[in-house]
Amino acid sequence: MTAATSDISAGKAAWAPSAARVRTYDDLVACVRAGELGPDPRTRRIAVAFTTRQAVRHDGRGTGYRNEVLSLRLAGAVGSCAVEPGALSDSAVEECVGANVAELLDHPLLPVRVAALDAYLMHVTPHTPEHGARPVPLPAGTSLEKSRARARAVVELLDLPPGATVLVVGVVNSLLEALRSHGIGYVPCDLKGGVTEWDEPVVTDALAAAARCDALLVSGMTLGNGTFEPLREHALRHGKRLVLFAQTGSAVLPRLLGHGVSAVCAEPYPFFWLDGGPGTVHHYRADRPGGAR
């Protein structure tokens, strides 16, 4: 048995007894620190740290956007966390190389801590059916075609009737377009504010807007800016469906299924926008066998 296989087996064996006390993001971090979900994080070192920077304006769209993502490689796994473009220094990236996971879980920068947790969980509980994942293929195509395909895969998880209203945290125009095609209303929300492709105002206070919405559709980026837990708590307290689309923390968020999280469309690195070839996202659902922990 290889070391990587041993780690994965340890993750599977350790998950069941620990799952009962993993209800929040902090619970999950505590379990990883204690080595309850797999190998001792002090013994697992990050070999590669890198950032991916992107600027895009799809054909036919009037607006564009920028992305920057920190990624950490642990053995064969890559964990990621989005950051505000330009916010992460080169020295912060270099500090991650050679550091063990436990050290990075104590790093002063939240995006580093999230990426380290994601890398560890991707290593011990990868996106496979035995861990509750259902692969959903994305076809090859242009950047806009792939964006729309990813959006359809995300919106499929909402299970809402026409006329419902969704709070969308992390504005992605293809997601809004997909919601419009299903007759689902939405309140777009992003810390940057502004307007959507259709000149709709983007609100900045997610919790205030959540009160008037039937469900929440939330970016994994909320892990990296510290706004995830209040949204999870709101969904849990009010019995609302919370669906996450996650490039950030794609291996983290499925671990919270059934504790406010209803479903996750997990998209590990490399992301759909990096090339024109086919890709895969992974569906997790709390209401399906193997989908809750």
C-alpha positions as a Markdown table, in Angstrom:
| # | Residue | x | y | z |
|---|---|---|---|---|
| 1 | Met | 0.0 | 0.0 | 0.0 |
| 2 | Thr | 1.4 | 3.4 | -1.0 |
| 3 | Ala | 1.6 | 6.3 | 1.5 |
| 4 | Ala | -1.1 | 8.2 | -0.4 |
| 5 | Thr | -3.4 | 5.1 | -0.4 |
| 6 | Ser | -2.8 | 4.7 | 3.3 |
| 7 | Asp | -3.7 | 8.3 | 4.0 |
| 8 | Ile | -7.0 | 8.0 | 2.0 |
| 9 | Ser | -7.8 | 4.8 | 3.9 |
| 10 | Ala | -7.1 | 6.5 | 7.2 |
| 11 | Gly | -9.4 | 9.3 | 6.2 |
| 12 | Lys | -12.3 | 6.9 | 5.4 |
| 13 | Ala | -11.8 | 5.0 | 8.6 |
| 14 | Ala | -11.6 | 8.1 | 10.8 |
| 15 | Trp | -14.4 | 10.0 | 9.3 |
| 16 | Ala | -17.4 | 8.1 | 10.7 |
| 17 | Pro | -16.7 | 8.5 | 14.5 |
| 18 | Ser | -15.7 | 12.2 | 14.0 |
| 19 | Ala | -18.6 | 13.2 | 11.8 |
| 20 | Ala | -21.1 | 13.6 | 14.6 |
| 21 | Arg | -19.1 | 16.6 | 16.0 |
| 22 | Val | -18.3 | 18.3 | 12.7 |
| 23 | Arg | -21.1 | 20.8 | 12.4 |
| 24 | Thr | -19.2 | 24.0 | 11.7 |
| 25 | Tyr | -16.1 | 25.1 | 9.8 |
| 26 | Asp | -14.3 | 25.5 | 13.1 |
| 27 | Asp | -15.3 | 22.0 | 14.2 |
| 28 | Leu | -13.8 | 20.7 | 10.9 |
| 29 | Val | -10.5 | 22.5 | 11.5 |
| 30 | Ala | -10.3 | 21.2 | 15.0 |
| 31 | Cys | -10.8 | 17.6 | 13.8 |
| 32 | Val | -8.1 | 18.0 | 11.2 |
| 33 | Arg | -5.7 | 19.5 | 13.8 |
| 34 | Ala | -6.3 | 16.5 | 16.1 |
| 35 | Gly | -5.6 | 14.0 | 13.3 |
| 36 | Glu | -9.1 | 12.6 | 13.6 |
| 37 | Leu | -9.9 | 12.6 | 9.9 |
| 38 | Gly | -6.6 | 11.2 | 8.6 |
| 39 | Pro | -2.9 | 11.4 | 9.1 |
| 40 | Asp | -1.4 | 13.9 | 11.6 |
| 41 | Pro | -1.3 | 17.3 | 9.7 |
| 42 | Arg | 2.1 | 18.0 | 11.2 |
| 43 | Thr | 3.5 | 15.1 | 9.1 |
| 44 | Arg | 2.1 | 16.4 | 5.8 |
| 45 | Arg | 4.1 | 19.1 | 4.0 |
| 46 | Ile | 3.1 | 21.4 | 1.1 |
| 47 | Ala | 5.3 | 20.8 | -1.9 |
| 48 | Val | 4.1 | 23.5 | -4.2 |
| 49 | Ala | 2.3 | 26.8 | -3.7 |
| 50 | Phe | 1.1 | 28.9 | -6.6 |
| 51 | Thr | -1.4 | 31.6 | -7.7 |
| 52 | Thr | -3.5 | 31.6 | -10.8 |
| 53 | Arg | -4.6 | 35.0 | -12.1 |
| 54 | Gln | -7.3 | 35.5 | -14.7 |
| 55 | Ala | -9.0 | 38.4 | -16.4 |
| 56 | Val | -12.0 | 37.6 | -18.7 |
| 57 | Arg | -14.6 | 39.2 | -20.8 |
| 58 | His | -16.7 | 36.6 | -22.6 |
| 59 | Asp | -17.8 | 37.2 | -26.2 |
| 60 | Gly | -21.1 | 38.9 | -26.2 |
| 61 | Arg | -20.9 | 40.1 | -22.6 |
| 62 | Gly | -20.6 | 43.8 | -21.7 |
| 63 | Thr | -18.7 | 43.3 | -18.5 |
| 64 | Gly | -15.6 | 41.4 | -17.4 |
| 65 | Tyr | -14.0 | 40.4 | -14.1 |
| 66 | Arg | -10.7 | 39.2 | -12.6 |
| 67 | Asn | -9.9 | 36.2 | -10.4 |
| 68 | Glu | -6.9 | 35.3 | -8.3 |
| 69 | Val | -6.6 | 32.0 | -6.6 |
| 70 | Leu | -4.0 | 30.6 | -4.1 |
| 71 | Ser | -3.4 | 26.9 | -4.6 |
| 72 | Leu | -1.4 | 24.5 | -2.4 |
| 73 | Arg | -0.3 | 21.0 | -3.5 |
| 74 | Leu | -0.1 | 18.2 | -1.0 |
| 75 | Ala | 1.1 | 14.9 | -2.6 |
| 76 | Gly | -1.4 | 14.4 | -5.5 |
| 77 | Ala | -4.0 | 16.8 | -4.2 |
| 78 | Val | -4.5 | 20.6 | -4.8 |
| 79 | Gly | -6.4 | 22.8 | -2.4 |
| 80 | Ser | -7.5 | 26.3 | -3.4 |
| 81 | Cys | -8.8 | 29.6 | -2.0 |
| 82 | Ala | -9.7 | 32.7 | -4.0 |
| 83 | Val | -8.3 | 36.0 | -2.9 |
| 84 | Glu | -8.9 | 39.6 | -3.9 |
| 85 | Pro | -6.6 | 40.3 | -6.9 |
| 86 | Gly | -3.3 | 41.7 | -5.7 |
| 87 | Ala | -4.0 | 41.0 | -2.0 |
| 88 | Leu | -1.6 | 38.1 | -1.6 |
| 89 | Ser | 2.1 | 38.9 | -1.5 |
| 90 | Asp | 4.8 | 36.7 | -3.2 |
| 91 | Ser | 6.3 | 36.2 | 0.3 |
| 92 | Ala | 3.0 | 34.8 | 1.6 |
| 93 | Val | 3.0 | 32.2 | -1.2 |
| 94 | Glu | 6.7 | 31.3 | -0.6 |
| 95 | Glu | 6.0 | 30.8 | 3.1 |
| 96 | Cys | 3.7 | 27.9 | 2.3 |
| 97 | Val | 6.3 | 25.9 | 0.5 |
| 98 | Gly | 7.8 | 23.2 | 2.7 |
| 99 | Ala | 5.5 | 24.1 | 5.6 |
| 100 | Asn | 3.4 | 21.4 | 7.1 |
| 101 | Val | -0.4 | 21.6 | 7.1 |
| 102 | Ala | -0.7 | 22.1 | 10.9 |
| 103 | Glu | 1.6 | 25.2 | 10.6 |
| 104 | Leu | -0.5 | 26.6 | 7.7 |
| 105 | Leu | -3.8 | 26.1 | 9.7 |
| 106 | Asp | -2.3 | 28.7 | 12.1 |
| 107 | His | -1.2 | 31.1 | 9.3 |
| 108 | Pro | -2.2 | 34.7 | 9.9 |
| 109 | Leu | -3.9 | 34.9 | 6.5 |
| 110 | Leu | -7.3 | 33.3 | 6.3 |
| 111 | Pro | -7.0 | 32.3 | 2.6 |
| 112 | Val | -3.8 | 30.4 | 3.4 |
| 113 | Arg | -5.6 | 28.6 | 6.2 |
| 114 | Val | -8.5 | 27.7 | 3.9 |
| 115 | Ala | -6.3 | 26.5 | 1.1 |
| 116 | Ala | -4.3 | 24.3 | 3.5 |
| 117 | Leu | -7.5 | 22.7 | 4.9 |
| 118 | Asp | -8.8 | 22.2 | 1.4 |
| 119 | Ala | -5.5 | 20.5 | 0.3 |
| 120 | Tyr | -5.5 | 18.2 | 3.3 |
| 121 | Leu | -9.2 | 17.1 | 2.8 |
| 122 | Met | -8.7 | 16.7 | -0.9 |
| 123 | His | -5.8 | 14.4 | 0.0 |
| 124 | Val | -7.7 | 12.2 | 2.4 |
| 125 | Thr | -11.2 | 12.4 | 1.0 |
| 126 | Pro | -11.0 | 13.1 | -2.7 |
| 127 | His | -14.0 | 13.7 | -5.0 |
| 128 | Thr | -15.0 | 10.1 | -5.5 |
| 129 | Pro | -18.4 | 8.3 | -5.3 |
| 130 | Glu | -17.2 | 6.5 | -2.1 |
| 131 | His | -17.0 | 10.0 | -0.5 |
| 132 | Gly | -20.4 | 11.1 | -1.7 |
| 133 | Ala | -19.5 | 12.8 | -5.0 |
| 134 | Arg | -21.3 | 12.4 | -8.3 |
| 135 | Pro | -19.2 | 13.5 | -11.3 |
| 136 | Val | -20.8 | 15.8 | -13.8 |
| 137 | Pro | -19.0 | 16.2 | -17.0 |
| 138 | Leu | -18.5 | 19.7 | -18.6 |
| 139 | Pro | -18.1 | 19.7 | -22.4 |
| 140 | Ala | -15.2 | 21.3 | -24.2 |
| 141 | Gly | -16.0 | 24.8 | -25.6 |
| 142 | Thr | -15.3 | 28.5 | -25.5 |
| 143 | Ser | -15.0 | 30.3 | -22.2 |
| 144 | Leu | -18.6 | 31.3 | -22.3 |
| 145 | Glu | -19.9 | 27.9 | -23.3 |
| 146 | Lys | -18.0 | 26.3 | -20.4 |
| 147 | Ser | -19.2 | 29.0 | -18.0 |
| 148 | Arg | -22.8 | 28.3 | -19.0 |
| 149 | Ala | -22.4 | 24.6 | -18.7 |
| 150 | Arg | -21.0 | 25.0 | -15.2 |
| 151 | Ala | -23.9 | 27.3 | -14.3 |
| 152 | Arg | -26.4 | 24.7 | -15.4 |
| 153 | Ala | -24.7 | 22.1 | -13.2 |
| 154 | Val | -24.9 | 24.5 | -10.2 |
| 155 | Val | -28.5 | 25.6 | -10.7 |
| 156 | Glu | -29.6 | 21.9 | -11.1 |
| 157 | Leu | -28.9 | 21.5 | -7.3 |
| 158 | Leu | -31.3 | 24.2 | -6.2 |
| 159 | Asp | -34.5 | 22.1 | -6.7 |
| 160 | Leu | -36.7 | 25.2 | -6.6 |
| 161 | Pro | -40.0 | 25.9 | -8.5 |
| 162 | Pro | -40.4 | 28.9 | -10.9 |
| 163 | Gly | -41.2 | 32.0 | -8.9 |
| 164 | Ala | -38.9 | 31.3 | -6.0 |
| 165 | Thr | -36.3 | 33.9 | -5.1 |
| 166 | Val | -32.6 | 33.0 | -4.5 |
| 167 | Leu | -29.9 | 35.1 | -2.8 |
| 168 | Val | -26.8 | 34.8 | -5.0 |
| 169 | Val | -23.6 | 35.5 | -3.1 |
| 170 | Gly | -20.8 | 36.0 | -5.5 |
| 171 | Val | -22.2 | 37.4 | -8.7 |
| 172 | Val | -21.5 | 35.2 | -11.8 |
| 173 | Asn | -23.5 | 36.4 | -14.8 |
| 174 | Ser | -23.9 | 32.9 | -16.2 |
| 175 | Leu | -25.5 | 31.7 | -13.0 |
| 176 | Leu | -27.9 | 34.6 | -13.1 |
| 177 | Glu | -28.7 | 33.8 | -16.7 |
| 178 | Ala | -29.4 | 30.2 | -15.8 |
| 179 | Leu | -31.7 | 31.2 | -13.0 |
| 180 | Arg | -33.6 | 33.6 | -15.3 |
| 181 | Ser | -34.1 | 30.7 | -17.8 |
| 182 | His | -35.7 | 28.6 | -15.0 |
| 183 | Gly | -38.0 | 31.5 | -14.0 |
| 184 | Ile | -36.3 | 31.8 | -10.6 |
| 185 | Gly | -35.9 | 35.3 | -9.2 |
| 186 | Tyr | -32.7 | 36.4 | -7.5 |
| 187 | Val | -31.0 | 39.0 | -5.4 |
| 188 | Pro | -27.4 | 39.4 | -6.5 |
| 189 | Cys | -25.0 | 40.1 | -3.7 |
| 190 | Asp | -21.2 | 40.8 | -3.8 |
| 191 | Leu | -19.0 | 42.7 | -1.4 |
| 192 | Lys | -17.9 | 44.8 | -4.4 |
| 193 | Gly | -21.4 | 46.0 | -5.2 |
| 194 | Gly | -22.0 | 47.4 | -8.7 |
| 195 | Val | -24.5 | 46.1 | -11.2 |
| 196 | Thr | -25.1 | 42.9 | -13.1 |
| 197 | Glu | -24.9 | 42.4 | -16.9 |
| 198 | Trp | -28.6 | 43.4 | -16.9 |
| 199 | Asp | -28.0 | 46.6 | -14.9 |
| 200 | Glu | -29.5 | 45.1 | -11.7 |
| 201 | Pro | -28.1 | 46.6 | -8.5 |
| 202 | Val | -25.8 | 44.3 | -6.6 |
| 203 | Val | -26.4 | 44.4 | -2.8 |
| 204 | Thr | -23.5 | 44.1 | -0.4 |
| 205 | Asp | -25.2 | 43.0 | 2.8 |
| 206 | Ala | -25.9 | 39.2 | 2.3 |
| 207 | Leu | -27.6 | 38.6 | 5.7 |
| 208 | Ala | -30.0 | 41.5 | 5.3 |
| 209 | Ala | -30.9 | 40.3 | 1.8 |
| 210 | Ala | -31.2 | 36.6 | 2.9 |
| 211 | Ala | -34.3 | 37.4 | 5.0 |
| 212 | Arg | -36.4 | 38.0 | 1.8 |
| 213 | Cys | -35.1 | 35.0 | -0.1 |
| 214 | Asp | -36.3 | 31.4 | -0.3 |
| 215 | Ala | -32.9 | 29.9 | -0.7 |
| 216 | Leu | -29.2 | 30.8 | -0.9 |
| 217 | Leu | -26.8 | 30.1 | -3.7 |
| 218 | Val | -23.3 | 30.9 | -2.4 |
| 219 | Ser | -19.7 | 31.0 | -3.7 |
| 220 | Gly | -17.0 | 29.1 | -1.9 |
| 221 | Met | -15.2 | 32.4 | -1.8 |
| 222 | Thr | -17.1 | 33.2 | 1.4 |
| 223 | Leu | -14.8 | 30.8 | 3.2 |
| 224 | Gly | -11.8 | 32.9 | 2.3 |
| 225 | Asn | -13.4 | 36.2 | 3.3 |
| 226 | Gly | -14.9 | 35.0 | 6.6 |
| 227 | Thr | -18.6 | 35.4 | 5.6 |
| 228 | Phe | -19.6 | 31.7 | 5.2 |
| 229 | Glu | -20.6 | 30.8 | 8.7 |
| 230 | Pro | -23.3 | 33.4 | 9.2 |
| 231 | Leu | -24.9 | 32.3 | 5.9 |
| 232 | Arg | -24.7 | 28.7 | 7.0 |
| 233 | Glu | -26.3 | 29.5 | 10.3 |
| 234 | His | -29.1 | 31.5 | 8.6 |
| 235 | Ala | -29.9 | 28.7 | 6.3 |
| 236 | Leu | -29.9 | 26.2 | 9.2 |
| 237 | Arg | -32.0 | 28.4 | 11.5 |
| 238 | His | -34.6 | 29.2 | 8.9 |
| 239 | Gly | -34.7 | 25.8 | 7.1 |
| 240 | Lys | -33.6 | 27.3 | 3.8 |
| 241 | Arg | -31.8 | 25.5 | 1.1 |
| 242 | Leu | -28.1 | 26.5 | 0.9 |
| 243 | Val | -26.3 | 25.4 | -2.3 |
| 244 | Leu | -22.6 | 26.2 | -2.8 |
| 245 | Phe | -20.6 | 26.5 | -5.9 |
| 246 | Ala | -17.0 | 25.9 | -4.8 |
| 247 | Gln | -13.7 | 26.3 | -6.4 |
| 248 | Thr | -12.5 | 27.7 | -3.1 |
| 249 | Gly | -12.8 | 24.9 | -0.5 |
| 250 | Ser | -14.2 | 22.3 | -2.9 |
| 251 | Ala | -13.2 | 19.5 | -0.5 |
| 252 | Val | -14.1 | 21.5 | 2.6 |
| 253 | Leu | -17.7 | 22.4 | 2.0 |
| 254 | Pro | -19.1 | 18.9 | 1.3 |
| 255 | Arg | -18.0 | 17.9 | 4.8 |
| 256 | Leu | -20.7 | 20.3 | 6.2 |
| 257 | Leu | -23.6 | 18.7 | 4.3 |
| 258 | Gly | -26.7 | 18.3 | 6.5 |
| 259 | His | -25.5 | 21.1 | 8.9 |
| 260 | Gly | -27.0 | 24.0 | 7.0 |
| 261 | Val | -25.4 | 23.0 | 3.7 |
| 262 | Ser | -27.9 | 21.3 | 1.3 |
| 263 | Ala | -25.7 | 20.7 | -1.7 |
| 264 | Val | -22.3 | 21.5 | -3.2 |
| 265 | Cys | -21.1 | 21.8 | -6.8 |
| 266 | Ala | -17.4 | 21.1 | -6.1 |
| 267 | Glu | -14.9 | 22.2 | -8.7 |
| 268 | Pro | -11.3 | 21.4 | -7.8 |
| 269 | Tyr | -8.2 | 22.8 | -9.6 |
| 270 | Pro | -7.8 | 23.0 | -12.6 |
| 271 | Phe | -10.9 | 25.2 | -13.0 |
| 272 | Phe | -13.2 | 25.4 | -16.1 |
| 273 | Trp | -11.8 | 28.8 | -17.2 |
| 274 | Leu | -8.2 | 27.5 | -17.6 |
| 275 | Asp | -8.6 | 25.7 | -20.9 |
| 276 | Gly | -11.1 | 24.8 | -23.6 |
| 277 | Gly | -11.1 | 21.1 | -23.0 |
| 278 | Pro | -13.6 | 18.9 | -21.2 |
| 279 | Gly | -13.8 | 19.0 | -17.4 |
| 280 | Thr | -15.7 | 17.7 | -14.4 |
| 281 | Val | -17.5 | 19.1 | -11.5 |
| 282 | His | -18.8 | 17.0 | -8.6 |
| 283 | His | -22.3 | 17.1 | -7.1 |
| 284 | Tyr | -22.8 | 16.4 | -3.4 |
| 285 | Arg | -26.3 | 16.4 | -1.9 |
| 286 | Ala | -27.4 | 16.0 | 1.7 |
| 287 | Asp | -30.7 | 14.3 | 0.6 |
| 288 | Arg | -29.0 | 11.5 | -1.4 |
| 289 | Pro | -27.5 | 8.3 | -0.1 |
| 290 | Gly | -23.8 | 8.8 | 0.6 |
| 291 | Gly | -24.3 | 12.6 | 0.3 |
| 292 | Ala | -24.5 | 13.4 | 4.0 |
| 293 | Arg | -22.0 | 12.9 | 6.7 |
